[in-house]
Amino acid sequence: MMNERSEKRWEKMRAKGKRHFVVNSGVLRWGLTTAVLYSIFVTYLNNGLTGILLNDFLRTLLIAVILFPIGGYFWGIWVWKWQEKNHRKEQ
């Protein structure tokens, strides 16, 4: 269930359209943010505190920047559908 504040926020996002939501929330916000955080975390796990190697980080980041935004696209579509379902229930 959506509260009034969530409903208003969703209405604003909804007005911009599905494509805008999927690209901004899924691909850019979720995908790129997760790619960077994942790359830092994996590089740290592989190298420990002795030093994060730039080459390892960049290699991991390159792969992550390709894969996580793809996942973010599907995540964005799923969230859009979920939010629309909740929105219809409220109407």
PyMOL commands that set and color helices and strands:
alter all, ss='L'
color gray80, all
select helices_A, chain A and resi 4-16+18-50+54-90
alter helices_A, ss='H'
color red, helices_A
deselect
rebuild
show_as cartoon
